[in-house]
Amino acid sequence: MTIIQANKEPQQPKSVDIFTIEIIKNALIAIGEEMFLALKRSSKSPIIYESLDYGIGVTDAQGRLISQGNGIPGFIGTLDAAVQRIIEKFDANNIYADDVFILNDPYSGGGTHLSDVCMIRPIFYQHTLVAWTANKAHWTEVGGKDPGSYSADATSIYQEGLQFPGIKVYEQGIANQSLLDLIEANVRLPEMTLGDLKACAASLKVGEQRFLSLIEKYGQETTLTAIDKLLDHGDTMVFEKFKTLPKGDFYAEDIIDEDGMGHGPFVIKVKVTITDEEFICDFTGSSKQALGPINCTMGVLVSAAREVFMGVVKPNAAATDGCFRRLRVECPEGTILTAQRPAPVSSYFESMVCAADVIRKALSSAIPEVLTAGQFGSVCTISLSGINPLTKEPFLLVEPLVGGWGANIIKDGESGQFCVGNGETSNIPIEITEERYGVRVERYEFNPDSAGCGEFRGGKGVILEYRILGDGADISSFFGRGITPTWGTNGGQNGSCNYIAIIDSDGNEKARFSRKSRYPLEKGDLIRLVTGNGGGWGDPLKRSAQSITKDIVNGFISEQEAIEIYQYNQ
């Protein structure tokens, strides 16, 4: 069996017409979408089949991204890196048809945190490796010291769960039962975890079948040549956009309040350099890696930069390896953005979100029609565990929350949206939450805080309240921006902060925090989850009276606040 090496160009036919190339491009996109739906429909975890916390893609034989299904934009730089890690690790003669590899190492292969498990499958056509299918999904449980497998106070990767260093979970279609037994013995919800593993493997098989059908229809030579041309076209599109981008150096910095262990603040700095041919993001000067688990690694940092880069140069294009040839990311080792083993990374998304935000911040004044003021700035996820009083079975609710996005030069910010890096994720419906978990949802509404005012105001965060119905529950929270609100632009006001309040059955607030591990809850306690408003754009005194009136009618601002902030006089 042979692998096409990265330093070899495949033999090309005399020509592939543009119509065939376009058909193959759309077929690849369809493959990614079908794989995405296959995983959604077969998963055991609500965070996958409801929240859609996963990404799926196809690479060529060299590990270059050629198609990605909808899902987490923050995974855009991880799938191809994971495939390339497997290519580096395994001899070509030890990769077979029907193999499936498993990888979640945060320090190689585009890893994020241990809960995001990547599975990878080679595609062979007539004994030649022609492509790979890959997915990365957030598994609800992979072991570790805390329920949900990520912790606000972990100090080492070894506390955060099982590590899969790129090994075979299926070899030539035969399951590695020893590995499956090991997983079952080390996770709190084995049926759910093993169910997700099998669902991920099945979606890869779907992608393989569709890709082979494509080759059967158009031939191996034509299909692979079309893929090469598509990658080149991605670079051509980006290069064309470079002609319209502002050139020069652009600077920004922001802070992460604390690391879950009481240390902080931590500084994230960036210099964005745009030349005629390159887009360089240099994070030199950012804080050293933290003791707590807010660190991310270089693969994650590349994903953050890719996410913003695509939003600037070609937001509607299908992401491929070719689109990123002109992007360069630089950062010294050992920073909060390039942490080294065994630093904890279970809350990596806080550094990732901040890294993407500072790139936007650096460019927001230069490209105001594209970029916005600051968003609520965090994934704002919780891990709520306990015993369901109805079923008497343990439950584990892992859930990211929505918040407010920033305004820009032409419009108000979006309200009640997931963090930009979370992209296509969705809410877990209230009906499922109340059925599956030991809680009652008592409130879900937009945040009435007036923060984020401007000529165009920031989007609204939300308030979500859970009443605890049983004994013995606890909550861990991973909210960023609990102290420092997100930024306004061009005279717009800052947004508001994210936090959690715990109210007892008598209505007294007994705790308020943003990042916490295993806070004990009593039956009757109310958990109030509050996410921030986005930053505003422009002087609030320039906001139109019509917009202010609409905000008052919608309950986004009181008439008294409108008078005080906007000098509203109608």
N, C-alpha and C positions, 0 to 999 in steps of 0.2 A: 504494500500500500504506500502511496506517495503523498507528500504534502507539497503544495506550491510554496516555495520559500519566498520570504519577504523581499529578497534582493533579486528576484527573477521576474521578468515581465512575461505574462502568458503570451503564447503565440496568438496573433490576431488574424482573423479572416480578412479578405481583401476589403470588405466594407460591411458596415451594419447601418442600415438606413435609419434616419431620425425617428421614423414612426415606430419601428421595432424597439428602439431604445426607450421611447416614451411608454410603450406598452409594458415593457419589462420593468421600468421604474414603477409604474402604477401597480403592477403585479406584486412587486416587493413590498410596497406600502400595504397592500391588501393582506399579504402574508403576516406582517406585523400585527395588523388589526385582528386577524382571525386568531392568532396566537394569544393576543391580549384577552379576547372574549373567552377562549377556551379555558384560560386560567381563572378568570372571574367566575365562570359557571361551575367549576369543579373544586374550588378552594373550600376549606373548612373554616377559615377565619373571617369574621366580619371586617377586620381591618384590610383584608384583601378583597373579598367579594362585595363589600359595601363601600369602604373608604377608597378602594383602588390604589393602595399603597404598594405599587410595584411598577416595574418597567420591563419591556421585552424588546428584543432586537435580533437582527440577523447580521452577521459579518461575513466577509469573504474568507478564503482559506488563510489569509495572512492576519486575520483579526481586525480588518478595517471595517468600521461600521457602514452598512449599506442600507439598513432599514431599521426603524424603531417604532413600536406601537405607542399609542397614547399612554400616559401614566405620569410618573414622577420626572419632571424635567431635570431635577438634580441628579438623576441616574444617567444622564446623557453622556458622561465621560467615564462611566464605570464598566459598561458591558464589553466594550472593545478591549479595555485594559484587562478585564478578567480573562477573555479568550486568549489574549497575547501571553498572559501568565501561564496558562495551560500549555500553550505551544512551547514556551521557554522550558517548562518543567519536564515535559514528557518527550521521550524519544519518539520520532515519527513511527517507528515500528511497534510502539506500544499504545497506539491510538487506533481503535477499531470502530467499525460500524456498530451502532446501538450502545456505545459507551455513553455514560452521563457522568459528568464531573460536578463536584460540589465545592464551593469556595465562599468564605466570608471573612477572610483575613483582612483586617483593616489596613495593614501595612504593605500590602502588595495587591496587584491585580485590581486596582480601582475600588478597594474595599471601603465601606462607610463605617457601620458598626456591626456587631455580631448578629443582630436581629435581621439585618438585610442579607439574605442568603442568595447567592448567585448559583444557578445551575446551568450547565453548558453541555451541548450535544454536537458532535461532529456530523457533517453530512458528506457521505461518500457517493460518488457516481462512477460506476464501473471501476471500483477499487482505487479511485483517486479522491482525495479530500478536496472538496470544492467550496465548502462554506461551513458555518457554524450557526446554530441557534442558541440564544442565551436569554435568561431572565434573571431579574433580581427582585425578590419579594420580601416584605417585612413579615416574618413569622412571629406570631404572638408570643411564643415561648421557645427559647433555646438554652434554658438553664441559667446558671449564675446565682448570685446571692439574693436577688430580689425578684418578685413576680414580674413577669413581662420582660425580664432579661436586660433591662437597662435601669440605671440608678443615678440619682442626683449626687450621690456621695461616694461613688466608686473611686478608688485610688490606683487601680491596676486593671489591665485588660483581663487578668485571670479571674476577676470577680464578676465579669459581665456575661459569662456563658461559654458554651462550647465553641471551639475554634476549628473550622474546617480549612485546612491549608491548601486546598486544591487536590482532591483525591477522587477516586472513582466510587460513586454510590451504585452505579450499575456498570457491569463489564460485559460487553457483547450481549446486552439485554438481561443479564442475570443480576438480581439485586445482591448487594453486599449485606447479607443478613446480620453479620457481626456489627456493622456500622449502624444498621437500623435498630438493633437491640441496644447498642450503646446510647443512641439518641433517646429511645423510649425510657431508659433507666435514668436519664439525667434531665428530663424536662417535666414541668408540672402538669402539662396538658398533652400527654403523648398522642392521644387520638387526633387532636387538632394539628399538632406539629407534623406527624407522619402523614396525615391527610394532605397538608399543604405541600409536603415533599413530593408526594405522588402526583398532585395536581400540577406542580411546576414541571415535573418530568413529562407529563402527558402533553402539556402545551408545546414543549420542545419537539415532540414527535409530530404534532400537527404541522409545525413550521417545516420540518424536514420533508414531510409528504408533499406539501405544496411547492417547496423549492425544487424537488425532484420532478414534479409534474411540469414545472416551468422549463427545466432542462430538456425533458422528453419532448416538449412541444417545439422549442426553438433550437435545440442542440447545445452541447456544452460550450463549444467554441464561441458561438454567437452570444450566449447568455453571459459568459464571463467577460467577453470583450465589451458588451453593453454595460456591465457593471463598472469596468474601468473607465469607460467614457462618462458614466454618471458621476463618478467621483471627480473626474476632471471638470465636469460641468458645475459641480458644487463649488469648486474653487473659482471657476470663471464668474459665477454669479456674485460671489463675495468680492472678488477683485473689482467688478464693475461698480459695486456699491461703495468701494473705497474712494472712488472719484468724488463722491458727494460728502464724505465725512470730514469734520474739522480736523486739521492736523496740529500736532504739538503735544505737549505734556500737560496732563490734567491730574490734580492731586485731591485726595480726600482722606479722612480718617474718621473712625467712630470707635465706640467702646462696647465691650460686653461687661455688664455690671459685676458679675461674680461667677465662680465656677462650681457652686454647690457645696463648697467646703469653706466658704467665708473669705476666699482670696479674691482680689480684684481691686479696681477694674483692670481689664485687659484691653490693650489698644490694637486696633486693626488699621493698618496704613496701606495705601496703594498709590502708585504712580502709574497712570495709564498713558502710554505713548502711542500715538497713531501716526504712522508714516504713510508714504504712498503705497507701501506693500505689506506692512505688518501692523498688528494690534497687540501691544505688549502690556501685560499687567504685572507690575513688579510690587510685591508685598514686603520688600525689605523694610525693616524697622518695626514690624509687628511684634507683639509681646512673645516672650518665650512660652513654651508649652506649660499648661496649667497642671496643678496637682489633681484637680477634679476633672470630671469626664466631658468637658466642653470642647476638647481638642478635636481637630480633624487632621487628615493626612493629605499628602500631595495629590493623590487621585481625586479626592473630594474637592480640593481647591481648583483643580483643572475643570471639574464639572461645574463649579460655581461660575468660573469665568466663561465656559462654553455657553451656559444658560443666558448670561447677559449678552455675550457676543452675538448669538443668534437673534436675540431680541433687537439688537441694533442694526445688524446687516441684512437679515432676511427672516423675519419672524414667521412667515407663512411657508417657508421652504421645508421639505422633508430633510431632517438632519442626517448627514452622512460624514464620513471621515474627510471627504474632500472639502467640506465647508469649513473645516478648522485648520487648514494648512497655514493660514496666515495669522493664527492666534498663537502667542507665546506667553507662558506663565512662568514667573520667576519668584522664588522665595527661598531663603536659607533654610537648612534643616534645623529641626528642634524648636520651631516656633509653634504657637497655638494653631497655626494653619498647616504645619508640616511635622506633626508630632512623631516621635520615635518610640518604638516598642520599649517598655510595656505600658506606656501612658494610657489611661482610660479614655474611651472615645464614645461611650454609649449615648451621650448628648451631643454628638458631633455636629448635629444640624444647626446649633446655635452659632458656631464659627462659620459654617458654610453659608448660612443666611447673611451673616454680617459681611462676609467677604464679597458676596454678590451685591449687597446693598452699597458698599463703599465704591464699587465700580460705577454703579448707577449714580451715586452721589457726585462722584468726580465729573461725570459727563452730563448731569441733568441740566446744567445751565447752558452747556454747549449744544445739546440736542434736546431742547425743551419740548418739541413736538412728539418725541419718542419716549423719553424717560420721565419719571414722576418724582415727587417728593417721597419721603420715606414711608414705607409700609409699617404695619404693626410689628414687624421685625422678629418674629419667632414662629416656630412650628406650633408652640403652645400645646404640647401633648401631655396627657395624663396616663397613669396606670392605676386603675382602681380595682382592688381585689377584695374578695370576701366569700361568703356562703349565701347562695340564693335562698331566701326563706321559703320560697314556693317549692323548689325542686330539691333542696337540701344538698345541692351539688356546688362545688367551688366555681366561682366565676372570675374572669379577668377581662376588664374593659380597658383596652388600649385605644386611644382616640386622639387625633390631632384636631385642633379647633380653628374656626374661621375668625377673621378680624378685618380691619380696615386698611385699604391700600391708599397710597398717596395720590394727591391731585397732580395735574400738570397744567400746561399753559392754555389748554382748550377745554378742560372738563373736570368735574368733581371726581374724587377717587371712588373706586368701587367699594361697596359695603358688603360685609359678610362673606368674604372670599378667603380661601386658604392661602397661606403664605406662598409667595410667587414660586419658590422652589418646589412646592408640592403639586403645582399644576393641576392635573386632572383628578385629584382626589375628591372625595365626596363625603357628605355627612352620613353617619349611621342613623337610619330613621328612628324616630322616637319609639315607634311600636316595637322594633327589634330590641332597642335598648331596654325597654321596660320588661320585655318578655325574657330576654336572655340574662339579665343582670339584676341584682338586688336593689334596684333604685326606682324612684318615681320622678319623672321630669315635671317640674313645677313652673318653670319659666324659661322661655327662649325668645329673646327679643334683641333689637339693636341697642347698643350702648348709648345712653342719652347724654353722655359727657360732651360738652361743647368744644373740647380740644380739637385742633386741626382746622381752625377757621382760616379763611383766606378769600381772595377773589374767587378762587375755586377751592372748596373745602375738601378735607380728607374724607375718605370713606369711613363708615361706621363699623366699629367692632361689635361684639355681641355680649350678652349676659345669658349664661346657661346655668340652670340650677338643678341639682340632683338631691333628692331626699333619700337618705339611707334607711332601708326598711329592715335590716337585720343586724345582728351583733357581729363583732369581730372583723369589720372591714378596715382597710387602710388605703391611703392614697399616696402616690408619689407623683410629683409634678415637675415639669420641665419647661417653665415659662421664662423666656428671655425678656429683656426690657422691663424688668420689675421696678427699676429705679429711674433709668434715663429714658425719656420718651423719644419717639422717632422724630426726625427732623423735618421742618418746613423749608420751603424754598422761595427765594425771591420775595421775601417779606411775609410769606405765609407762616402761620403759627405751627408750633410743634404739635404732634399728636399726643395721645395719652398712653399710660403704661398698662401692662398686663399683670393680673394678679389673681389669687384665689383667696376667698374668705370662707371660713368655717363658722357656721351659726348653729348654736345649740337649739334644742326643741322649744326653749323659752324665747327665742329671738335674739339672744345675745351673741355678739361676735366674739369668738374665743381664740381665733387665730387668723392671721393674714400673712401670706407668703407668695413667692413666685416659684422658687425652686426648693423642693423638700422631698425627703425619702421616708416612706412608710409612716406617714402621720396617722395615728390611730383615730378611728371614727367610732362613734356610738350610734346605736339605733335612734333614729329621729333627727340626727344631725343633717343640716343642709349644706351642701357644697355649692358655693357661688363661684362660677368660673367667668372671669371678666377679661376680654381681650380689647386691645387698644384701638383707637381711631388712627387713621393715617394722617400724615402731615399735610398742611395746606399749601397752596401755591398763590403767591401774589398778595398784595395789601388787602386786608379784609374790608377796608373802606371802599374798595372798588367793586365789591360784590353787588350784583344787580338786585334791585328791590324785589323783582319777580322771583328770583332764586331764594331770597331770604323768606319771603312769604310762603313759598312752597315748603321750605324746611320747617317753618312753624306749624303749618297744617299737618305735615307728616310726623310731627313730634320729635324731630331731630334737634330742635333748639327751642327754648322758651322765648316768649315775646320779650321778657325782661332781659334775657341774655342777648337777644338780637339788638335791643336798644344799647346795651353796654358795649358790645363788641363791634357791631356794624353801624351804630348810630341810626338804627332803623326808626323811621318816623311815620310809618303808615298805620 
